[in-house]
Amino acid sequence: MTFIPYGRQLIDEEDIKAVGEVLRSDWLTTGPMVGRFEQAVCAFTGARFCVAVSSGTAALHATMSAIGIGPGDEVIVPAITFVATANAVVYTGAKPVFADVDSDTLLIDPVDVARKITPMTRAVIAVDYAGQPCDYDALRAIADGYGIALVADACHALGAKYKGRGAGTLADMTCFSFHPVKHITTGEGGMIATDDEELAKKMRRFRNHGVMTDQREREAQGTWRYDMVELGFNYRLSDMQCALGVSQVKKLPVWLERRKEIASLYDKAFSAPDRVSPLAVKAGVDHAYHLYVVRLAGKDERQKAYDGMRRQGIGVNVHYLPVYLHSYYRQRFGTSDGLCPRAEAAYGHILTLPIHQGMEDEDAQYVASSLRSFMS
Ligand SMILES: Cc1ncc(COP(=O)(O)O)c(C=O)c1O
């Protein structure tokens, strides 16, 4: 029985050759491929600057550092996201404040964001859950109105569009992830896209210990001297990874189309009013379908479907438990049930079905009929 994971990489000979060429070159890290990958993502997203880092988590951390988030500050994040979104706030000593999500899309609700703003609020991190962009017009109005930063966690949304504008251009800074389940991969990896040159400069420094120049720049300048001006991290992405990224990004437009085709097969399979309903897609958005999430009507159906489909070789998953219900958050911030009722209600019913560029139509049909067989 072949297993259909919920997401997985697609690697071809061209990718392997690209990495092999770097292995035979002088620069395994912080060489010419880093800039080439950054340029490729700029060209794809339409952002002016891109900064490659070692993961999506590092990207989020870099954005928090670039805008000077620290102890005493609050940053608003959605209740439903991967823990890394909120963790990036905690790394800085600031407090994540959880906003509830829209019940139909599970995207951060701008009305609840406005409600959660206090004099300590410094930023909002909007998460393009599953690959659907948030309501950026409303979020931009709030951010500008209160003079706070708008950061996009688009780790699910490379290639998504909102009113014709690409993910990477919708917020002050946008984070991407290149983990193998994402649209393209570098093994581990991340990127921040921004139109702000100053912020880009700060994040380049942050990924390299807070040092003003990198090794290659010093070689070119013929000097050993460097100055560390702030505390940074080693969040660099290697040239081997960037070469893989450059090779992968070429295939992204075709892969996004394939993801859409799989999604429309599922849409069709679950179009009748039923015990299975896909999450809503808002008008004016181009969904990047990192995840395909359905809501199951009954209370016990999710566990039954999860167990049964797994037994049939289908890698269904659940994204996500509201972050503040994890033990760490309960203990550190005293959060508990009832904080974001819509997120909590949705969590009991959602199931993520497999979607990735390597899937065949028959795989999607098998997944859909398997799910239906577990609905009472
Ligand atoms: C919404 C979201 N944010 C951040 C991350 C972190 O990305 P990475 O795994 O590359 O650190 C992920 C990864 O799954 C994610 O789904």
The ligand as an SDF file (V2000), in Angstrom:
LIG
                    3D

 16 16  0  0  0  0  0  0  0  0999 V2000
    2.2220   29.1570    9.6400 C   0  0  0  0  0  0  0  0  0  0  0  0
    3.6510   28.7540    9.8410 C   0  0  0  0  0  0  0  0  0  0  0  0
    4.5080   29.6530   10.3470 N   0  0  0  0  0  0  0  0  0  0  0  0
    5.8030   29.3530   10.5340 C   0  0  0  0  0  0  0  0  0  0  0  0
    6.3150   28.1080   10.2320 C   0  0  0  0  0  0  0  0  0  0  0  0
    7.7490   27.8090   10.5050 C   0  0  0  0  0  0  0  0  0  0  0  0
    8.4610   27.4640    9.3730 O   0  0  0  0  0  0  0  0  0  0  0  0
    9.7590   26.5390    9.4860 P   0  0  0  0  0  0  0  0  0  0  0  0
    9.3010   25.1430    9.7230 O   0  0  0  0  0  0  0  0  0  0  0  0
   10.4160   26.7090    8.1450 O   0  0  0  0  0  0  0  0  0  0  0  0
   10.5770   27.0830   10.5990 O   0  0  0  0  0  0  0  0  0  0  0  0
    5.4580   27.1450    9.6980 C   0  0  0  0  0  0  0  0  0  0  0  0
    5.9930   25.8050    9.3630 C   0  0  0  0  0  0  0  0  0  0  0  0
    5.3440   24.8360    9.2570 O   0  0  0  0  0  0  0  0  0  0  0  0
    4.0960   27.4700    9.5080 C   0  0  0  0  0  0  0  0  0  0  0  0
    3.2340   26.5600    9.0210 O   0  0  0  0  0  0  0  0  0  0  0  0
  1  2  1  0
  2  3  1  0
  2 15  2  0
  3  4  2  0
  4  5  1  0
  5  6  1  0
  5 12  2  0
  6  7  1  0
  7  8  1  0
  8  9  2  0
  8 10  1  0
  8 11  1  0
 12 13  1  0
 12 15  1  0
 13 14  2  0
 15 16  1  0
M  END
$$$$
